[in-house]
């Protein structure tokens, strides 16, 4: 084999690798964007339940307008989130506001027993489970994508073609702990 053939084969292999690596980066980014789209769908389903929940609570807790306004404000902030960072902040605000709504139901036994309220609460619980699954998948896609664009030699290709890292979709742990903490039980 001559030197020119060996050189030609090496160049072809390098070009082939670069094409495969670039296509792999694109595939990972598309998987990540698709996962984010799934989260947005689930979040919008949840946020579309909020007006019905607020209206149900309004009928029982007329003087709790501050709490209801916070829920609507959190919903609007969440609907306007454009990326995982904004959505994470909105989620924290939403979880606090929603926790206040469910705390209100404890003060109004007739609300807590209302069939519409129970139905909305069950739908929200179901959607929360779907969101958690979608969030885990999205975060795994972010992990794989970010690891790929930071790995040698793909880091050079990623920098050349502006493959930027993405943020994880996480809820503030202090907020999550407050919303999901177990109530104190005394006998």
PAZAPA-4460 file (N, C-alpha, C; in steps of 0.05 Angstrom, whole numbers, plus 32768, in hexadecimal, padded with zeros to 4 digits):
% residues 187
    n_x    n_y    n_z   ca_x   ca_y   ca_z    c_x    c_y    c_z   seq   type   mol
   8011   7FE8   8000   8000   8000   8000   8012   8019   8000     1      X     A
   800A   802C   7FF0   801A   8044   7FEE   8012   8057   8004     2      X     A
   8023   806B   8008   801E   807F   801C   8004   808F   8016     3      X     A
   8000   8095   7FFC   7FE8   80A5   7FF5   7FCE   8096   7FFB     4      X     A
   7FCF   807B   7FF6   7FB7   806B   7FFD   7FB2   806B   801B     5      X     A
   7FC6   8067   802A   7FC4   8067   8048   7FB9   8082   8051     6      X     A
   7FC5   8097   8046   7FBC   80B2   804D   7F9E   80B6   8046     7      X     A
   7F97   80AD   802E   7F7B   80B0   8025   7F68   80A0   8037     8      X     A
   7F70   8088   803F   7F5F   8078   8051   7F5C   8085   806C     9      X     A
   7F72   8090   8077   7F71   809E   8090   7F5F   80B6   808F    10      X     A
   7F61   80C6   807A   7F50   80DD   8076   7F33   80D5   8074    11      X     A
   7F2D   80C0   8065   7F11   80B6   8063   7F07   80AD   807E    12      X     A
   7F17   809F   808D   7F0F   8096   80A8   7F0A   80AE   80BB    13      X     A
   7F1B   80C2   80B9   7F17   80DA   80CA   7EFD   80E8   80C2    14      X     A
   7EF9   80EC   80A9   7EE0   80F9   809F   7EC8   80E9   80A7    15      X     A
   7ECA   80CE   80A4   7EB4   80BC   80AC   7EAE   80BF   80CA    16      X     A
   7EC3   80C0   80DA   7EBF   80C3   80F7   7EB1   80DE   80FD    17      X     A
   7EBB   80F3   80F0   7EAF   810D   80F5   7E92   810E   80EE    18      X     A
   7E8B   8102   80D7   7E6F   8101   80CF   7E5E   80F2   80E3    19      X     A
   7E68   80DB   80EB   7E59   80CB   80FF   7E57   80D9   811A    20      X     A
   7E6C   80E6   8123   7E6C   80F4   813C   7E58   810C   813B    21      X     A
   7E59   811B   8125   7E46   8131   8122   7E29   8128   8122    22      X     A
   7E24   8113   8113   7E09   8108   8112   7E00   80FE   812D    23      X     A
   7E12   80F2   813C   7E0C   80E9   8157   7E05   8101   8169    24      X     A
   7E14   8116   8167   7E0E   812E   8177   7DF2   813A   8170    25      X     A
   7DEC   813A   8156   7DD2   8144   814D   7DBC   8132   8158    26      X     A
   7DC0   8118   8157   7DAC   8104   8161   7DA7   8108   817F    27      X     A
   7DBD   810C   818E   7DBA   8110   81AB   7DAB   812A   81B1    28      X     A
   7DB1   813F   81A2   7DA4   8158   81A6   7D86   8156   819F    29      X     A
   7D80   8148   818A   7D64   8145   8182   7D55   8134   8197    30      X     A
   7D61   8120   81A2   7D55   8110   81B7   7D4F   8121   81CF    31      X     A
   7D62   8132   81D6   7D5F   8145   81EC   7D48   8158   81E7    32      X     A
   7D47   8164   81CF   7D32   8177   81C9   7D16   8169   81C9    33      X     A
   7D16   8151   81C0   7CFD   8141   81C0   7CF4   813C   81DD    34      X     A
   7D07   8135   81EE   7D01   8130   820A   7CF7   814A   8217    35      X     A
   7D02   8161   8210   7CF9   817A   821C   7CDC   8180   8212    36      X     A
   7CD7   8179   81F9   7CBC   817D   81EE   7CA8   816C   81FE    37      X     A
   7CAF   8154   8205   7C9E   8142   8215   7C98   814F   8230    38      X     A
   7CAC   815B   823C   7CA8   8168   8256   7C95   817F   8253    39      X     A
   7C99   818F   823E   7C88   81A6   8239   7C6B   819E   8236    40      X     A
   7C66   8188   8228   7C4B   817E   8224   7C3E   8177   823F    41      X     A
   7C4D   8169   824F   7C43   8161   826A   7C3E   8179   827C    42      X     A
   7C51   818C   827B   7C4D   81A4   828B   7C35   81B4   8282    43      X     A
   7C31   81B7   8268   7C19   81C5   825E   7C00   81B7   8266    44      X     A
   7BFF   819D   8266   7BE8   818F   826F   7BE2   8195   828C    45      X     A
   7BF7   8196   829C   7BF4   819C   82B8   7BEA   81B9   82BC    46      X     A
   7BF7   81CB   82AE   7BF0   81E7   82B1   7BD4   81ED   82A7    47      X     A
   7BCB   81DE   8294   7BAF   81E1   828B   7B9A   81D9   829F    48      X     A
   7BA2   81C8   82B2   7B90   81C1   82C8   7B8E   81D6   82DE    49      X     A
   7BA2   81E8   82DF   7BA3   81FC   82F5   7B8A   820E   82F5    50      X     A
   7B81   8219   82DE   7B69   822A   82E0   7B51   821C   82EB    51      X     A
   7B4D   8203   82E4   7B37   81F4   82EF   7B3A   81EF   830D    52      X     A
   7B52   81EA   8315   7B58   81E6   8332   7B53   8200   8341    53      X     A
   7B5C   8216   8336   7B58   8230   8343   7B3B   8237   8345    54      X     A
   7B2C   8232   8330   7B0F   8238   8331   7B01   8227   8345    55      X     A
   7B09   820E   8348   7AFD   81FC   835C   7B02   8206   8378    56      X     A
   7B1B   820E   837D   7B23   8218   8397   7B15   8233   839D    57      X     A
   7B13   8244   8389   7B06   825E   838C   7AEB   825C   8399    58      X     A
   7ADC   8248   8390   7AC1   8245   839B   7AC0   8240   83B8    59      X     A
   7AD5   8235   83C3   7AD5   822E   83E0   7AE6   8241   83F0    60      X     A
   7AFA   824D   83E4   7B0D   825D   83F4   7B0F   8279   83E7    61      X     A
   7AF9   8288   83E9   7AF7   82A2   83DC   7B0C   82B6   83E7    62      X     A
   7B13   82B4   8400   7B25   82C7   840C   7B43   82BF   840A    63      X     A
   7B48   82AA   83FA   7B64   82A0   83F6   7B6E   82A9   83DB    64      X     A
   7B67   82C0   83D2   7B6E   82C9   83B7   7B8C   82CC   83B3    65      X     A
   7B9B   82D3   83C7   7BB8   82D5   83C5   7BC5   82BB   83BD    66      X     A
   7BBC   82A5   83C9   7BC6   828B   83C3   7BBF   8283   83A6    67      X     A
   7BA6   8289   839E   7B9E   8282   8383   7BAD   8293   836E    68      X     A
   7BB2   82AC   8374   7BC1   82BD   8362   7BDE   82B3   835E    69      X     A
   7BEA   82A9   8374   7C05   829D   8372   7C05   8285   8360    70      X     A
   7BF1   8275   8361   7BEF   825D   8350   7BED   8266   8333    71      X     A
   7BDC   8279   832D   7BDA   8282   8312   7BF4   828F   8308    72      X     A
   7C00   829F   8319   7C1A   82AB   8312   7C2F   8296   830C    73      X     A
   7C30   8281   831D   7C43   826C   8318   7C3E   825D   82FE    74      X     A
   7C24   8259   82F8   7C1C   824C   82DF   7C25   825D   82C7    75      X     A
   7C20   8277   82C8   7C28   8288   82B2   7C46   8289   82AE    76      X     A
   7C55   828A   82C4   7C72   828A   82C3   7C7C   8270   82B6    77      X     A
   7C70   825A   82BE   7C78   8240   82B3   7C71   823E   8295    78      X     A
   7C5A   8248   828D   7C53   8247   8271   7C65   8257   825F    79      X     A
   7C72   826B   826B   7C84   827D   825B   7CA1   8274   825D    80      X     A
   7CA7   825E   826B   7CC2   8254   826D   7CCC   824A   8252    81      X     A
   7CE5   8251   824B   7CEF   824A   8230   7D05   8234   8231    82      X     A
   7D10   822E   8248   7D24   8219   824A   7D22   820C   8266    83      X     A
   7D34   81F9   826A   7D33   81E9   8283   7D39   81FB   829B    84      X     A
   7D4A   820E   8299   7D50   8220   82AF   7D38   8230   82B8    85      X     A
   7D2B   823D   82A5   7D13   824C   82AB   7CFD   823A   82B5    86      X     A
   7CFA   8223   82A9   7CE5   8210   82B1   7CEA   8206   82CE    87      X     A
   7D03   8202   82D5   7D0A   81F9   82F0   7D01   820E   8305    88      X     A
   7D07   8228   82FF   7CFF   823D   8311   7CE0   823E   8313    89      X     A
   7CD3   823C   82FC   7CB6   823D   82FC   7CAA   8225   830B    90      X     A
   7CB7   820E   8308   7CAE   81F6   8317   7CAF   81FA   8335    91      X     A
   7CC4   8207   833E   7CC7   820C   835B   7CB0   821D   8365    92      X     A
   7CAB   8233   8356   7C95   8245   835D   7C7A   8236   835C    93      X     A
   7C76   8227   8347   7C5D   8218   8343   7C59   8204   835A    94      X     A
   7C6E   81F5   8362   7C6B   81E1   8377   7C63   81EE   8391    95      X     A
   7C6F   8205   8397   7C68   8214   83B0   7C4B   821C   83AF    96      X     A
   7C43   8228   8398   7C27   8231   8395   7C13   821A   8397    97      X     A
   7C1A   8204   838A   7C08   81ED   838A   7C06   81E1   83A6    98      X     A
   7C1C   81E1   83B4   7C1C   81D8   83D0   7C09   81E9   83E1    99      X     A
   7C08   8203   83DB   7BF6   8215   83EA   7BD9   820E   83E4   100      X     A
   7BD3   8207   83CB   7BB8   8200   83C3   7BAF   81E7   83D3   101      X     A
   7BC0   81D3   83D3   7BB9   81BA   83E1   7BB8   81BE   83FF   102      X     A
   7BC8   81D1   8409   7BC6   81D7   8426   7BAB   81E4   842C   103      X     A
   7BA1   81F4   8419   7B87   8201   841C   7B71   81EB   841E   104      X     A
   7B74   81D6   840F   7B5F   81C2   840F   7B5D   81B5   842A   105      X     A
   7B72   81B5   843A   7B71   81AB   8455   7B60   81BC   8467   106      X     A
   7B5F   81D6   8461   7B4F   81E9   8471   7B32   81E9   8469   107      X     A
   7B2C   81DE   8452   7B10   81DE   8448   7B08   81C1   8442   108      X     A
   7AFD   81B3   8456   7AF6   8197   8452   7AE2   8193   843B   109      X     A
   7AD0   81A6   8437   7ABD   81A2   8420   7ACC   81A4   8405   110      X     A
   7AE2   81B4   8404   7AF2   81B5   83EB   7B01   819B   83E8   111      X     A
   7B0C   8191   83FD   7B1B   8178   83FD   7B0A   8161   83F4   112      X     A
   7AF0   8162   83F9   7ADE   814D   83F2   7AD1   8151   83D7   113      X     A
   7AD5   8169   83CB   7AC9   816F   83B1   7AD3   815C   839B   114      X     A
   7AC1   8151   838D   7AC7   813D   8378   7AD9   8149   8362   115      X     A
   7AD3   8161   835A   7AE2   816F   8345   7AFF   8174   834F   116      X     A
   7B02   817D   8368   7B1C   8181   8374   7B2C   8167   8375   117      X     A
   7B1F   8152   837E   7B2D   8138   8380   7B35   812F   8364   118      X     A
   7B24   8132   8350   7B2A   812A   8335   7B42   813A   832A   119      X     A
   7B42   8154   832F   7B59   8165   8326   7B72   815D   8334   120      X     A
   7B70   8157   834E   7B88   814F   835D   7B93   8134   8352   121      X     A
   7B81   8122   834B   7B8A   8108   8340   7B97   810C   8325   122      X     A
   7B8B   811D   8314   7B97   8123   82FA   7BB3   812F   82FD   123      X     A
   7BB5   8142   8310   7BD0   814E   8315   7BE4   8139   831F   124      X     A
   7BDC   8127   8330   7BEE   8112   8339   7BF7   8101   8322   125      X     A
   7BE5   80FA   8310   7BEC   80EA   82F9   7C00   80F9   82E7   126      X     A
   7BFA   8112   82E2   7C0C   8122   82D1   7C27   8125   82DE   127      X     A
   7C27   8129   82F9   7C41   812C   8307   7C52   8113   8303   128      X     A
   7C46   80FC   8303   7C55   80E3   82FE   7C60   80E3   82E1   129      X     A
   7C50   80EC   82CE   7C5A   80ED   82B2   7C70   8102   82AF   130      X     A
   7C6E   8118   82BD   7C83   812D   82BC   7C9D   8122   82C7   131      X     A
   7C9B   8114   82DE   7CB3   8109   82EA   7CC1   80F5   82D7   132      X     A
   7CB1   80E5   82C9   7CBD   80D2   82B6   7CCA   80E1   829F   133      X     A
   7CBC   80F5   8295   7CC7   8105   827F   7CE0   8115   8287   134      X     A
   7CE0   811E   82A0   7CF7   812D   82AA   7D0F   811B   82AD   135      X     A
   7D0B   8102   82B6   7D21   80EF   82B8   7D2D   80E9   829D   136      X     A
   7D1B   80E5   8289   7D25   80DF   826E   7D34   80F8   8262   137      X     A
   7D29   810F   8266   7D36   8128   825C   7D51   812B   8269   138      X     A
   7D53   8128   8283   7D6C   812B   8291   7D81   8116   8288   139      X     A
   7D78   80FE   8282   7D8A   80EA   8278   7D94   80F2   825C   140      X     A
   7D82   80FD   824C   7D8A   8107   8231   7D9E   811E   8233   141      X     A
   7D99   8130   8246   7DAC   8146   824B   7DC7   813B   8254   142      X     A
   7DC7   8128   8266   7DE0   811C   8270   7DEF   810F   8258   143      X     A
   7DE2   8100   8248   7DF0   80F3   8231   7DFA   8107   821D   144      X     A
   7DEA   811B   8217   7DF2   8130   8204   7E0A   8140   820F   145      X     A
   7E07   814A   8228   7E1D   815A   8234   7E37   814A   8236   146      X     A
   7E34   8131   823D   7E4C   8120   823F   7E5A   811D   8224   147      X     A
   7E4A   811A   8210   7E54   8116   81F5   7E63   8130   81EB   148      X     A
   7E57   8147   81F0   7E63   8160   81E5   7E7C   8168   81F6   149      X     A
   7E7F   815B   820E   7E96   8161   821E   7EAC   814C   821D   150      X     A
   7EA7   8137   820D   7EBA   8120   820B   7ECD   8125   81F4   151      X     A
   7EE5   811B   81F9   7EFA   811C   81E4   7EF5   8106   81D0   152      X     A
   7EF7   8109   81B7   7EFD   8121   81A7   7EE5   8130   819E   153      X     A
   7ECD   8128   81A7   7EB4   8135   819E   7EB2   8152   81A7   154      X     A
   7EC0   8159   81BC   7EBF   8174   81C6   7EC7   8188   81B0   155      X     A
   7EDB   8181   81A0   7EE4   8193   818A   7ECE   8197   8175   156      X     A
   7EC1   8181   816E   7EAC   8182   815B   7E94   8192   8166   157      X     A
   7E8E   818E   817F   7E78   819C   818C   7E7D   81BA   818D   158      X     A
   7E96   81C1   8194   7E9D   81DE   8194   7E9C   81EA   8179   159      X     A
   7EA5   81DC   8165   7EA6   81E6   814A   7E89   81EB   813F   160      X     A
   7E76   81DB   8147   7E5B   81DD   813C   7E47   81E7   8151   161      X     A
   7E51   81F4   8166   7E41   8202   817B   7E2C   81EF   8188   162      X     A
   7E35   81D8   8190   7E24   81C7   81A0   7E28   81CF   81BD   163      X     A
   7E14   81DD   81C8   7E16   81E8   81E3   7E0A   81D4   81F7   164      X     A
   7E14   81D4   8210   7E08   81C3   8224   7DEC   81CC   822C   165      X     A
   7DDB   81BA   8234   7DC0   81C0   823D   7DBE   81BD   825B   166      X     A
   7DAA   81CA   8267   7DA6   81C9   8284   7D94   81B1   828A   167      X     A
   7D98   81A6   82A2   7D86   8192   82AC   7D6C   819F   82B5   168      X     A
   7D57   8190   82B5   7D3D   819B   82BF   7D39   8190   82DB   169      X     A
   7D40   81A1   82EE   7D3E   819A   830A   7D2D   81AD   8319   170      X     A
   7D20   81A3   832D   7D10   81B4   833F   7D22   81BA   8357   171      X     A
   7D21   81D3   8360   7D30   81DB   8378   7D2A   81C7   838F   172      X     A
   7D3F   81BA   8399   7D3C   81A6   83AD   7D2F   81B0   83C7   173      X     A
   7D34   81C9   83CE   7D28   81D4   83E7   7D0A   81D7   83E3   174      X     A
   7D01   81DF   83CC   7CE5   81E2   83C6   7CD8   81C6   83C6   175      X     A
   7CE5   81B4   83B7   7CDA   8199   83B5   7CD8   818C   83D0   176      X     A
   7CEB   8190   83E2   7CEA   8185   83FC   7CD3   8190   840C   177      X     A
   7CCD   81AA   840A   7CB7   81B6   8418   7C9C   81AC   840E   178      X     A
   7C99   81A9   83F4   7C80   81A0   83E9   7C7A   8183   83F0   179      X     A
   7C8F   8172   83EF   7C8A   8155   83F3   7C91   814B   840F   180      X     A
   7C96   815D   8421   7C9E   8153   843C   7C85   8146   8449   181      X     A
   7C8B   8132   8459   7C76   8123   8467   7C6C   8135   847E   182      X     A
   7C52   8135   8482   7C47   8144   8499   7C4F   8137   84B3   183      X     A
   7C51   8147   84C7   7C57   813D   84E2   7C3E   8131   84EE   184      X     A
   7C41   8119   84F8   7C2A   810B   8504   7C2F   8108   8522   185      X     A
   7C1B   8110   8532   7C1E   810E   854F   7C05   80FF   8559   186      X     A
   7C0A   80EF   856D   7BF4   80E0   857A   7BF0   80E9   8596   187      X     A
***
